[in-house]
Amino acid sequence: MKIIECVPNFSEGCDEAKIDSIARVLKASGGIRLMDYGGDRDHNRSVFSFLGRPEDVLAAALAAAGQALKVIDMRRQTGVHPRLGAVDVVPFIPLGKTKMEDAVNLARLFGNRLYELFGVPVYFYGEAALVPGRRELADVRRGGYEALKEKMSIRGDAPDVGEPVFHPGAGATAVGAREPLVAYNINLNSDDLRLAQKIASLIREKNGGLPHVRAIGVILKSRHLAQVSMNLTSCRETPLKAVYERVEALAAERGVQILESELIGLAPKWAFAGTRPEKLKLVNFSKDRLLETHLKEFASA
């Protein structure tokens, strides 16, 4: 049985009623398992994780996107996290013995259907990229929503699907196919934004830091804390332990300790190689945050 995971990110993390309305749509979608969802007020985005057979995942993702477009207006959206649109990022991940080709085909089908149904321009990234320079999500999202209108008018930056016409309420959507990644944040016991940004720059792969680490430094205004916010694109090669210990050491050099860390969404078991959640000061962790827990239960249902 082919199983695909989908992890859409929506540009709403403050209004629980809007987030719950998207969740209700997914819960009502047949054939999928909604594994996790939640919003972050400072990042002002919500992340949903669900899995199922490809055809069921496609239907659920389109339904969720439609609801998000009804309740999110990018003209009124602010937050510290980079974003392109209301339905910001929609990645498809092959699980088990499912091939990456299946995820790529589903991503491209979703992108075309999203534009057909809702008129939202689409950029493909990751394994689904049609343009070599768009494999990295950060490259696709560079400039964010604020620069999108000008960006779309440039021939080489036009969307892969849809007319290069700016959609002020919806923005654009990045749709991709990729291997499982871990969205992981470390909160410092400090409100020093420059420190978080410095640590992020030192651990970032493209700056010569840790392999497969994408990182930015942000301030959580609601908590007066500096955060190193990361995407770990291969926790087999760079597990959570290595990331935590490197951030811990860099912070300690500057007289600062780690307050806590958190997962956004789920993580595979192999991400915890050589450590335990409590060693990472991981908050709100349970076995339900492990991808394998849900994959096993779905496959046996």
PASEBA-1860 file (N, C-alpha, C; in nm, 3 decimals):
! residues 301
1> MKIIECVP> 0.084/-0.120/0.000/0.000/0.000/0.000/0.088/0.125/0.000 ~ 0.060/0.215/-0.092/0.133/0.341/-0.098/0.077/0.438/0.006 ~ 0.169/0.498/0.083/0.129/0.595/0.185/0.211/0.722/0.168 ~ 0.143/0.833/0.168/0.205/0.965/0.154/0.171/1.049/0.276 ~ 0.271/1.120/0.327/0.247/1.219/0.432/0.241/1.357/0.368 ~ 0.154/1.443/0.421/0.145/1.581/0.376/0.155/1.671/0.499 ~ 0.237/1.777/0.488/0.260/1.867/0.602/0.239/2.011/0.558 ~ 0.113/2.051/0.535/0.089/2.189/0.492/0.112/2.290/0.603
9> NFSEGCDE> 0.171/2.403/0.565/0.193/2.515/0.657/0.105/2.630/0.611 ~ 0.022/2.679/0.702/-0.068/2.790/0.671/-0.027/2.915/0.749 ~ -0.045/3.030/0.689/-0.001/3.155/0.750/-0.104/3.210/0.848 ~ -0.133/3.130/0.950/-0.222/3.170/1.059/-0.184/3.091/1.184 ~ -0.141/3.162/1.287/-0.105/3.094/1.410/-0.165/3.157/1.533 ~ -0.246/3.262/1.513/-0.301/3.337/1.626/-0.448/3.308/1.652 ~ -0.525/3.296/1.547/-0.669/3.280/1.559/-0.704/3.131/1.566 ~ -0.733/3.083/1.686/-0.760/2.940/1.704/-0.884/2.895/1.628
17> AKIDSIAR> -0.981/2.984/1.614/-1.103/2.947/1.542/-1.073/2.916/1.396 ~ -0.984/2.994/1.336/-0.947/2.970/1.196/-0.868/2.841/1.183 ~ -0.775/2.820/1.275/-0.695/2.697/1.272/-0.785/2.575/1.291 ~ -0.878/2.584/1.386/-0.969/2.472/1.411/-1.060/2.446/1.292 ~ -1.094/2.551/1.217/-1.180/2.531/1.100/-1.108/2.449/0.994 ~ -0.978/2.468/0.980/-0.900/2.387/0.887/-0.890/2.243/0.938 ~ -0.870/2.230/1.069/-0.862/2.096/1.128/-0.991/2.018/1.107 ~ -1.105/2.087/1.120/-1.234/2.018/1.102/-1.248/1.965/0.960
25> VLKASGGI> -1.199/2.041/0.864/-1.205/1.996/0.725/-1.122/1.868/0.708 ~ -1.004/1.865/0.768/-0.919/1.747/0.757/-0.978/1.628/0.831 ~ -1.036/1.653/0.948/-1.097/1.544/1.025/-1.215/1.483/0.951 ~ -1.279/1.564/0.868/-1.395/1.515/0.792/-1.355/1.450/0.661 ~ -1.227/1.458/0.627/-1.180/1.400/0.501/-1.162/1.249/0.518 ~ -1.214/1.174/0.426/-1.208/1.029/0.436/-1.072/0.972/0.399 ~ -1.032/0.865/0.468/-0.915/0.790/0.429/-0.782/0.840/0.479 ~ -0.780/0.951/0.553/-0.653/1.003/0.604/-0.649/0.995/0.756
33> RLMDYGGD> -0.528/1.008/0.810/-0.510/1.016/0.955/-0.444/1.152/0.985 ~ -0.519/1.238/1.055/-0.463/1.367/1.099/-0.379/1.338/1.223 ~ -0.247/1.351/1.211/-0.156/1.311/1.317/-0.128/1.421/1.418 ~ -0.119/1.544/1.369/-0.080/1.653/1.457/-0.111/1.786/1.390 ~ -0.144/1.885/1.471/-0.155/2.022/1.418/-0.146/2.120/1.534 ~ -0.109/2.241/1.501/-0.100/2.345/1.602/-0.049/2.474/1.542 ~ -0.073/2.584/1.614/-0.030/2.714/1.567/0.071/2.778/1.659 ~ 0.147/2.870/1.605/0.246/2.945/1.682/0.219/3.093/1.662
41> RDHNRSVF> 0.195/3.164/1.771/0.155/3.304/1.763/0.266/3.394/1.709 ~ 0.389/3.369/1.753/0.499/3.456/1.710/0.535/3.433/1.564 ~ 0.543/3.308/1.525/0.568/3.277/1.384/0.444/3.307/1.299 ~ 0.329/3.308/1.363/0.199/3.329/1.298/0.180/3.232/1.182 ~ 0.196/3.105/1.216/0.171/3.000/1.118/0.127/2.874/1.191 ~ 0.056/2.791/1.121/0.013/2.662/1.175/0.064/2.553/1.084 ~ 0.093/2.439/1.145/0.147/2.325/1.072/0.058/2.204/1.099 ~ 0.015/2.139/0.993/-0.069/2.020/1.002/0.008/1.902/0.943
49> SFLGRPED> -0.008/1.786/1.004/0.057/1.664/0.954/-0.049/1.554/0.939 ~ -0.063/1.500/0.820/-0.156/1.389/0.800/-0.100/1.294/0.695 ~ -0.151/1.172/0.695/-0.104/1.072/0.599/-0.221/0.989/0.548 ~ -0.197/0.920/0.440/-0.300/0.834/0.381/-0.257/0.788/0.244 ~ -0.347/0.723/0.174/-0.321/0.685/0.035/-0.316/0.811/-0.050 ~ -0.240/0.809/-0.160/-0.221/0.929/-0.240/-0.350/1.001/-0.280 ~ -0.449/0.926/-0.326/-0.572/0.992/-0.372/-0.648/1.058/-0.257 ~ -0.642/0.999/-0.139/-0.709/1.057/-0.023/-0.633/1.179/0.029
57> VLAAALAA> -0.502/1.172/0.026/-0.419/1.285/0.068/-0.441/1.403/-0.024 ~ -0.448/1.378/-0.154/-0.473/1.486/-0.250/-0.604/1.557/-0.221 ~ -0.711/1.480/-0.202/-0.842/1.539/-0.175/-0.842/1.619/-0.045 ~ -0.780/1.564/0.058/-0.776/1.632/0.187/-0.694/1.760/0.180 ~ -0.581/1.756/0.111/-0.494/1.874/0.100/-0.565/1.987/0.025 ~ -0.638/1.953/-0.079/-0.711/2.055/-0.153/-0.825/2.114/-0.070 ~ -0.893/2.029/0.005/-1.002/2.078/0.091/-0.948/2.170/0.200 ~ -0.836/2.132/0.262/-0.777/2.215/0.366/-0.729/2.347/0.310
65> AGQALKVI> -0.668/2.342/0.192/-0.621/2.464/0.128/-0.739/2.557/0.098 ~ -0.847/2.501/0.050/-0.966/2.582/0.020/-1.018/2.653/0.143 ~ -1.021/2.582/0.256/-1.067/2.644/0.380/-0.970/2.753/0.426 ~ -0.842/2.725/0.416/-0.741/2.824/0.456/-0.755/2.952/0.374 ~ -0.779/2.937/0.247/-0.793/3.054/0.160/-0.918/3.135/0.193 ~ -1.017/3.070/0.250/-1.138/3.141/0.292/-1.114/3.228/0.414 ~ -1.029/3.182/0.506/-1.019/3.248/0.636/-0.891/3.329/0.656 ~ -0.793/3.316/0.566/-0.667/3.388/0.581/-0.653/3.493/0.472
73> DMRRQTGV> -0.624/3.614/0.513/-0.600/3.726/0.420/-0.459/3.777/0.443 ~ -0.372/3.757/0.345/-0.232/3.795/0.361/-0.212/3.945/0.378 ~ -0.309/4.024/0.337/-0.297/4.170/0.354/-0.301/4.210/0.500 ~ -0.346/4.118/0.586/-0.355/4.146/0.730/-0.262/4.056/0.812 ~ -0.174/3.984/0.744/-0.092/3.884/0.811/0.049/3.937/0.838 ~ 0.095/3.917/0.962/0.233/3.948/0.998/0.289/3.834/1.082 ~ 0.420/3.823/1.087/0.484/3.717/1.166/0.632/3.713/1.137 ~ 0.707/3.645/1.224/0.852/3.644/1.206/0.898/3.538/1.107
81> HPRLGAVD> 0.811/3.447/1.070/0.853/3.337/0.982/0.841/3.378/0.835 ~ 0.941/3.346/0.753/0.931/3.372/0.609/0.808/3.302/0.552 ~ 0.738/3.369/0.460/0.621/3.307/0.397/0.589/3.374/0.266 ~ 0.523/3.299/0.177/0.481/3.349/0.047/0.332/3.374/0.040 ~ 0.254/3.293/0.113/0.111/3.306/0.098/0.032/3.242/0.209 ~ -0.100/3.248/0.195/-0.190/3.193/0.297/-0.169/3.042/0.310 ~ -0.172/2.974/0.198/-0.132/2.832/0.192/0.015/2.836/0.155 ~ 0.102/2.841/0.255/0.240/2.881/0.230/0.323/2.770/0.168
89> VVPFIPLG> 0.326/2.655/0.232/0.407/2.543/0.185/0.326/2.414/0.196 ~ 0.330/2.334/0.091/0.261/2.204/0.094/0.357/2.098/0.042 ~ 0.427/2.030/0.133/0.517/1.922/0.092/0.449/1.785/0.099 ~ 0.490/1.696/0.010/0.442/1.558/0.008/0.562/1.467/0.030 ~ 0.546/1.371/0.122/0.658/1.287/0.167/0.622/1.140/0.149 ~ 0.703/1.063/0.076/0.674/0.920/0.061/0.715/0.845/0.188 ~ 0.629/0.757/0.234/0.657/0.679/0.355/0.662/0.530/0.322 ~ 0.730/0.456/0.408/0.739/0.312/0.387/0.810/0.281/0.257
97> KTKMEDAV> 0.750/0.199/0.174/0.810/0.159/0.047/0.763/0.246/-0.070 ~ 0.688/0.350/-0.038/0.643/0.442/-0.143/0.762/0.514/-0.204 ~ 0.762/0.532/-0.333/0.875/0.593/-0.402/0.862/0.746/-0.407 ~ 0.976/0.812/-0.416/0.975/0.958/-0.428/0.900/1.001/-0.554 ~ 0.907/0.922/-0.658/0.835/0.954/-0.781/0.686/0.971/-0.756 ~ 0.631/0.891/-0.665/0.489/0.903/-0.632/0.460/1.037/-0.565 ~ 0.549/1.079/-0.477/0.531/1.207/-0.408/0.544/1.324/-0.506 ~ 0.638/1.314/-0.599/0.657/1.418/-0.700/0.533/1.430/-0.788
105> NLARLFGN> 0.481/1.317/-0.833/0.361/1.320/-0.917/0.244/1.381/-0.842 ~ 0.231/1.348/-0.712/0.120/1.402/-0.634/0.137/1.551/-0.612 ~ 0.259/1.595/-0.587/0.285/1.738/-0.567/0.249/1.818/-0.691 ~ 0.287/1.768/-0.804/0.258/1.843/-0.928/0.109/1.841/-0.960 ~ 0.043/1.731/-0.931/-0.101/1.724/-0.951/-0.171/1.823/-0.856 ~ -0.129/1.824/-0.731/-0.186/1.918/-0.634/-0.165/2.062/-0.678 ~ -0.045/2.096/-0.721/-0.015/2.233/-0.762/-0.104/2.279/-0.876 ~ -0.123/2.194/-0.973/-0.208/2.230/-1.086/-0.355/2.242/-1.045
113> RLYELFGV> -0.399/2.150/-0.959/-0.538/2.156/-0.913/-0.562/2.279/-0.825 ~ -0.463/2.315/-0.743/-0.477/2.432/-0.657/-0.501/2.557/-0.740 ~ -0.427/2.570/-0.849/-0.446/2.688/-0.934/-0.580/2.681/-1.007 ~ -0.614/2.563/-1.057/-0.742/2.548/-1.128/-0.861/2.584/-1.039 ~ -0.856/2.540/-0.915/-0.969/2.559/-0.824/-0.973/2.697/-0.759 ~ -0.855/2.751/-0.727/-0.852/2.872/-0.644/-0.772/2.987/-0.703 ~ -0.706/2.965/-0.816/-0.632/3.073/-0.880/-0.505/3.114/-0.809 ~ -0.450/3.027/-0.725/-0.329/3.059/-0.651/-0.207/3.013/-0.731
121> PVYFYGEA> -0.115/3.104/-0.764/0.007/3.065/-0.836/0.093/2.970/-0.752 ~ 0.165/2.882/-0.819/0.241/2.777/-0.750/0.386/2.773/-0.797 ~ 0.476/2.757/-0.700/0.617/2.730/-0.726/0.648/2.590/-0.676 ~ 0.710/2.509/-0.760/0.748/2.375/-0.717/0.891/2.376/-0.663 ~ 0.912/2.303/-0.552/1.045/2.297/-0.491/1.079/2.153/-0.452 ~ 1.201/2.136/-0.400/1.244/2.003/-0.359/1.256/1.910/-0.478 ~ 1.220/1.785/-0.458/1.227/1.687/-0.566/1.127/1.716/-0.677 ~ 1.027/1.798/-0.649/0.926/1.834/-0.749/0.965/1.956/-0.830
129> ALVPGRRE> 1.080/2.017/-0.800/1.121/2.139/-0.869/1.132/2.118/-1.020 ~ 1.085/2.217/-1.095/1.099/2.216/-1.240/1.215/2.302/-1.285 ~ 1.261/2.390/-1.194/1.372/2.481/-1.222/1.483/2.448/-1.121 ~ 1.604/2.422/-1.168/1.713/2.383/-1.076/1.732/2.478/-0.958 ~ 1.717/2.605/-0.978/1.737/2.703/-0.872/1.626/2.708/-0.770 ~ 1.526/2.622/-0.784/1.413/2.621/-0.692/1.407/2.495/-0.606 ~ 1.513/2.419/-0.601/1.510/2.299/-0.518/1.502/2.335/-0.369 ~ 1.573/2.441/-0.330/1.574/2.483/-0.190/1.454/2.573/-0.162
137> LADVRRGG> 1.378/2.541/-0.058/1.261/2.620/-0.023/1.298/2.764/0.006 ~ 1.411/2.785/0.072/1.453/2.922/0.106/1.473/3.007/-0.019 ~ 1.520/2.946/-0.127/1.539/3.020/-0.252/1.405/3.056/-0.314 ~ 1.311/2.966/-0.307/1.176/2.993/-0.360/1.110/3.105/-0.282 ~ 1.132/3.106/-0.151/1.060/3.198/-0.063/1.135/3.329/-0.038 ~ 1.250/3.345/-0.100/1.333/3.464/-0.075/1.255/3.591/-0.107 ~ 1.258/3.685/-0.013/1.184/3.810/-0.029/1.047/3.806/0.033 ~ 0.992/3.685/0.046/0.864/3.668/0.113/0.746/3.728/0.038
145> YEALKEKM> 0.636/3.733/0.108/0.511/3.786/0.050/0.528/3.930/0.005 ~ 0.603/4.008/0.084/0.615/4.151/0.055/0.681/4.178/-0.080 ~ 0.771/4.088/-0.123/0.841/4.108/-0.250/0.777/4.028/-0.364 ~ 0.668/3.959/-0.335/0.611/3.865/-0.432/0.560/3.933/-0.559 ~ 0.494/4.047/-0.545/0.438/4.114/-0.662/0.546/4.149/-0.762 ~ 0.655/4.208/-0.713/0.766/4.243/-0.802/0.834/4.118/-0.856 ~ 0.852/4.021/-0.770/0.919/3.897/-0.808/0.846/3.829/-0.924 ~ 0.716/3.821/-0.916/0.638/3.751/-1.017/0.644/3.821/-1.153
153> SIRGDAPD> 0.676/3.950/-1.153/0.682/4.026/-1.278/0.813/4.003/-1.353 ~ 0.910/3.940/-1.285/1.040/3.911/-1.347/1.032/3.775/-1.416 ~ 1.071/3.771/-1.540/1.051/3.650/-1.621/1.106/3.524/-1.554 ~ 1.228/3.531/-1.503/1.290/3.414/-1.444/1.233/3.375/-1.310 ~ 1.151/3.461/-1.250/1.091/3.434/-1.120/0.941/3.410/-1.127 ~ 0.888/3.394/-1.247/0.745/3.368/-1.264/0.711/3.232/-1.204 ~ 0.588/3.214/-1.158/0.549/3.085/-1.099/0.551/2.972/-1.201 ~ 0.560/2.850/-1.151/0.557/2.732/-1.238/0.417/2.701/-1.288
161> VGEPVFHP> 0.318/2.735/-1.208/0.178/2.712/-1.245/0.102/2.842/-1.225 ~ 0.029/2.883/-1.324/-0.053/3.003/-1.312/0.008/3.125/-1.377 ~ -0.077/3.222/-1.405/-0.031/3.347/-1.462/0.048/3.425/-1.358 ~ 0.147/3.502/-1.400/0.227/3.581/-1.306/0.153/3.706/-1.260 ~ 0.037/3.683/-1.203/-0.049/3.792/-1.155/-0.057/3.783/-1.003 ~ -0.025/3.892/-0.936/-0.022/3.894/-0.790/-0.162/3.878/-0.733 ~ -0.176/3.787/-0.638/-0.303/3.759/-0.571/-0.288/3.813/-0.428 ~ -0.331/3.937/-0.401/-0.299/4.001/-0.272/-0.351/3.928/-0.149
169> GAGATAVG> -0.467/3.865/-0.158/-0.521/3.797/-0.041/-0.458/3.663/-0.015 ~ -0.417/3.594/-0.121/-0.366/3.457/-0.108/-0.215/3.445/-0.125 ~ -0.153/3.540/-0.197/-0.012/3.527/-0.225/0.014/3.412/-0.320 ~ 0.116/3.333/-0.292/0.149/3.217/-0.374/0.178/3.099/-0.282 ~ 0.190/2.980/-0.342/0.213/2.858/-0.264/0.334/2.783/-0.319 ~ 0.418/2.737/-0.226/0.530/2.650/-0.262/0.487/2.506/-0.240 ~ 0.495/2.425/-0.342/0.452/2.285/-0.335/0.572/2.197/-0.367 ~ 0.597/2.099/-0.281/0.716/2.018/-0.302/0.701/1.872/-0.269
177> AREPLVAY> 0.805/1.798/-0.297/0.818/1.658/-0.257/0.955/1.644/-0.193 ~ 0.961/1.574/-0.081/1.087/1.563/-0.007/1.085/1.441/0.085 ~ 1.201/1.411/0.141/1.212/1.310/0.245/1.163/1.372/0.377 ~ 1.137/1.290/0.479/1.096/1.347/0.608/1.202/1.442/0.662 ~ 1.158/1.558/0.709/1.248/1.649/0.778/1.191/1.676/0.916 ~ 1.273/1.737/1.000/1.229/1.772/1.134/1.236/1.922/1.151 ~ 1.122/1.982/1.186/1.118/2.124/1.220/1.143/2.134/1.370 ~ 1.251/2.199/1.405/1.302/2.194/1.542/1.345/2.333/1.586
185> NINLNSDD> 1.297/2.376/1.701/1.332/2.508/1.755/1.401/2.494/1.889 ~ 1.501/2.577/1.912/1.567/2.585/2.043/1.550/2.726/2.097 ~ 1.488/2.735/2.216/1.468/2.864/2.281/1.581/2.890/2.379 ~ 1.645/3.004/2.364/1.755/3.041/2.452/1.701/3.113/2.575 ~ 1.773/3.101/2.684/1.735/3.173/2.806/1.788/3.316/2.795 ~ 1.739/3.386/2.693/1.787/3.519/2.659/1.688/3.584/2.562 ~ 1.690/3.716/2.558/1.608/3.788/2.459/1.698/3.857/2.356 ~ 1.818/3.804/2.339/1.917/3.864/2.249/1.898/3.809/2.107
193> LRLAQKIA> 1.831/3.887/2.023/1.807/3.844/1.885/1.937/3.823/1.810 ~ 2.034/3.912/1.829/2.160/3.899/1.757/2.232/3.769/1.792 ~ 2.219/3.726/1.916/2.280/3.600/1.956/2.215/3.484/1.880 ~ 2.082/3.482/1.876/2.012/3.375/1.804/2.049/3.376/1.656 ~ 2.059/3.494/1.599/2.096/3.504/1.457/2.239/3.459/1.434 ~ 2.328/3.492/1.527/2.468/3.451/1.514/2.480/3.299/1.522 ~ 2.411/3.238/1.619/2.417/3.093/1.632/2.359/3.026/1.508 ~ 2.246/3.080/1.458/2.185/3.025/1.338/2.282/3.030/1.220
201> SLIREKNG> 2.355/3.140/1.207/2.449/3.153/1.096/2.565/3.054/1.108 ~ 2.606/3.023/1.231/2.719/2.934/1.253/2.683/2.787/1.232 ~ 2.557/2.751/1.256/2.519/2.610/1.241/2.459/2.582/1.103 ~ 2.430/2.684/1.027/2.366/2.670/0.896/2.459/2.600/0.798 ~ 2.411/2.501/0.728/2.494/2.423/0.636/2.560/2.511/0.531 ~ 2.488/2.602/0.472/2.544/2.680/0.361/2.655/2.774/0.406 ~ 2.666/2.795/0.538/2.775/2.876/0.591/2.890/2.791/0.644 ~ 2.885/2.660/0.616/2.990/2.572/0.663/2.961/2.509/0.798
209> GLPHVRAI> 2.837/2.515/0.842/2.798/2.458/0.971/2.764/2.311/0.960 ~ 2.657/2.271/1.026/2.618/2.130/1.029/2.547/2.090/0.900 ~ 2.576/1.972/0.847/2.509/1.926/0.726/2.357/1.917/0.745 ~ 2.284/1.958/0.643/2.139/1.944/0.637/2.064/2.034/0.737 ~ 2.129/2.139/0.784/2.064/2.231/0.878/2.034/2.363/0.809 ~ 1.906/2.401/0.813/1.861/2.534/0.771/1.818/2.605/0.897 ~ 1.865/2.726/0.920/1.839/2.790/1.049/1.826/2.941/1.036 ~ 1.738/2.999/1.119/1.726/3.143/1.132/1.713/3.176/1.281
217> GVILKSRH> 1.746/3.297/1.317/1.727/3.344/1.453/1.612/3.442/1.458 ~ 1.521/3.423/1.554/1.403/3.510/1.565/1.377/3.543/1.712 ~ 1.292/3.641/1.734/1.248/3.676/1.869/1.103/3.634/1.886 ~ 1.074/3.566/1.997/0.936/3.534/2.034/0.887/3.649/2.122 ~ 0.819/3.743/2.061/0.778/3.863/2.134/0.686/3.831/2.251 ~ 0.603/3.729/2.234/0.507/3.697/2.340/0.575/3.643/2.465 ~ 0.698/3.592/2.451/0.769/3.533/2.564/0.901/3.604/2.595 ~ 0.937/3.702/2.513/1.063/3.774/2.531/1.182/3.678/2.529
225> LAQVSMNL> 1.181/3.589/2.432/1.286/3.489/2.418/1.344/3.491/2.277 ~ 1.473/3.464/2.268/1.538/3.447/2.139/1.532/3.299/2.101 ~ 1.506/3.272/1.974/1.490/3.135/1.928/1.576/3.108/1.806 ~ 1.637/2.990/1.805/1.702/2.939/1.685/1.603/2.841/1.622 ~ 1.549/2.880/1.507/1.443/2.802/1.441/1.504/2.729/1.322 ~ 1.482/2.598/1.317/1.554/2.516/1.220/1.465/2.416/1.146 ~ 1.507/2.386/1.025/1.461/2.269/0.952/1.581/2.178/0.934 ~ 1.568/2.052/0.976/1.675/1.954/0.964/1.634/1.857/0.854
233> TSCRETPL> 1.697/1.868/0.739/1.650/1.795/0.622/1.696/1.650/0.617 ~ 1.791/1.612/0.702/1.830/1.471/0.713/1.878/1.444/0.854 ~ 1.788/1.393/0.937/1.826/1.362/1.075/1.899/1.228/1.085 ~ 1.909/1.154/0.976/1.994/1.034/0.977/2.140/1.077/0.983 ~ 2.173/1.181/0.909/2.311/1.228/0.904/2.342/1.332/1.012 ~ 2.243/1.414/1.044/2.261/1.514/1.149/2.144/1.503/1.245 ~ 2.154/1.415/1.346/2.042/1.395/1.439/2.027/1.511/1.536 ~ 1.918/1.509/1.611/1.888/1.618/1.705/1.999/1.638/1.806
241> KAVYERVE> 2.061/1.531/1.851/2.168/1.540/1.950/2.281/1.632/1.903 ~ 2.323/1.614/1.779/2.432/1.695/1.725/2.394/1.842/1.718 ~ 2.270/1.869/1.679/2.224/2.007/1.668/2.214/2.072/1.805 ~ 2.153/2.001/1.899/2.135/2.054/2.034/2.271/2.086/2.098 ~ 2.362/1.991/2.088/2.492/2.010/2.154/2.572/2.124/2.091 ~ 2.557/2.143/1.961/2.628/2.253/1.896/2.570/2.388/1.938 ~ 2.438/2.398/1.941/2.375/2.523/1.985/2.408/2.549/2.132 ~ 2.405/2.444/2.212/2.437/2.456/2.355/2.578/2.511/2.374
249> ALAAERGV> 2.673/2.459/2.299/2.812/2.502/2.312/2.829/2.647/2.267 ~ 2.768/2.684/2.156/2.780/2.820/2.105/2.716/2.921/2.200 ~ 2.603/2.883/2.259/2.537/2.971/2.355/2.621/2.985/2.481 ~ 2.677/2.873/2.528/2.757/2.875/2.651/2.880/2.963/2.637 ~ 2.938/2.965/2.518/3.055/3.052/2.493/3.022/3.198/2.517 ~ 2.893/3.229/2.506/2.847/3.367/2.524/2.769/3.384/2.654 ~ 2.783/3.286/2.744/2.723/3.296/2.876/2.574/3.274/2.883 ~ 2.518/3.202/2.786/2.373/3.180/2.778/2.344/3.031/2.777
257> QILESELI> 2.236/2.989/2.842/2.195/2.850/2.844/2.072/2.829/2.755 ~ 2.048/2.703/2.721/1.925/2.666/2.650/1.813/2.654/2.752 ~ 1.701/2.718/2.725/1.585/2.708/2.812/1.506/2.581/2.782 ~ 1.482/2.555/2.653/1.400/2.441/2.612/1.412/2.425/2.461 ~ 1.364/2.311/2.412/1.353/2.292/2.268/1.216/2.234/2.236 ~ 1.178/2.240/2.108/1.044/2.194/2.069/1.045/2.140/1.928 ~ 0.959/2.043/1.906/0.931/1.993/1.772/0.810/2.066/1.717 ~ 0.814/2.096/1.589/0.695/2.146/1.520/0.647/2.031/1.432
265> GLAPKWAF> 0.536/1.972/1.469/0.491/1.853/1.398/0.557/1.729/1.454 ~ 0.590/1.634/1.366/0.639/1.503/1.407/0.786/1.485/1.372 ~ 0.842/1.378/1.428/0.981/1.342/1.397/0.990/1.190/1.388 ~ 1.075/1.139/1.301/1.099/0.994/1.298/1.188/0.953/1.414 ~ 1.180/0.826/1.452/1.259/0.777/1.566/1.408/0.800/1.548 ~ 1.455/0.785/1.425/1.599/0.794/1.404/1.654/0.934/1.434 ~ 1.566/1.033/1.443/1.612/1.168/1.476/1.670/1.175/1.617 ~ 1.631/1.078/1.704/1.673/1.079/1.844/1.794/0.989/1.870
273> AGTRPEKL> 1.864/0.951/1.765/1.980/0.862/1.781/2.079/0.921/1.881 ~ 2.116/0.840/1.981/2.217/0.880/2.078/2.168/0.970/2.190 ~ 2.038/0.994/2.197/1.988/1.083/2.302/1.844/1.046/2.337 ~ 1.785/1.122/2.430/1.647/1.105/2.470/1.580/1.243/2.473 ~ 1.448/1.247/2.459/1.379/1.377/2.459/1.413/1.466/2.579 ~ 1.423/1.406/2.699/1.451/1.487/2.817/1.590/1.549/2.813 ~ 1.684/1.482/2.747/1.818/1.538/2.734/1.820/1.662/2.646 ~ 1.720/1.671/2.559/1.708/1.785/2.469/1.620/1.896/2.527
281> KLVNFSKD> 1.576/1.877/2.653/1.481/1.971/2.716/1.359/1.992/2.626 ~ 1.315/1.882/2.567/1.206/1.887/2.470/1.072/1.901/2.541 ~ 0.994/2.000/2.504/0.865/2.024/2.569/0.753/1.955/2.491 ~ 0.649/1.917/2.564/0.527/1.861/2.505/0.555/1.740/2.415 ~ 0.644/1.652/2.461/0.675/1.535/2.381/0.601/1.413/2.434 ~ 0.554/1.330/2.342/0.495/1.200/2.372/0.517/1.111/2.252 ~ 0.481/0.984/2.264/0.501/0.892/2.152/0.418/0.933/2.031 ~ 0.313/1.013/2.053/0.232/1.061/1.941/0.305/1.162/1.855
289> RLLETHLK> 0.424/1.208/1.900/0.504/1.298/1.818/0.601/1.222/1.728 ~ 0.595/1.087/1.737/0.679/1.004/1.651/0.601/0.961/1.527 ~ 0.659/0.980/1.412/0.593/0.946/1.286/0.557/0.798/1.280 ~ 0.645/0.714/1.333/0.623/0.569/1.325/0.499/0.525/1.401 ~ 0.464/0.595/1.508/0.345/0.560/1.584/0.221/0.564/1.497 ~ 0.209/0.669/1.419/0.090/0.687/1.334/0.096/0.600/1.208 ~ 0.214/0.584/1.156/0.227/0.501/1.035/0.187/0.357/1.066 ~ 0.230/0.306/1.180/0.198/0.169/1.220/0.048/0.154/1.243
297> EFASA> -0.013/0.251/1.311/-0.157/0.242/1.341/-0.240/0.256/1.214 ~ -0.196/0.341/1.121/-0.271/0.357/0.996/-0.262/0.229/0.913 ~ -0.141/0.173/0.904/-0.122/0.054/0.822/-0.198/-0.066/0.875 ~ -0.221/-0.070/1.008/-0.289/-0.185/1.068/-0.438/-0.165/1.080 ~ -0.487/-0.047/1.047/-0.631/-0.017/1.062/-0.714/-0.090/0.956
END
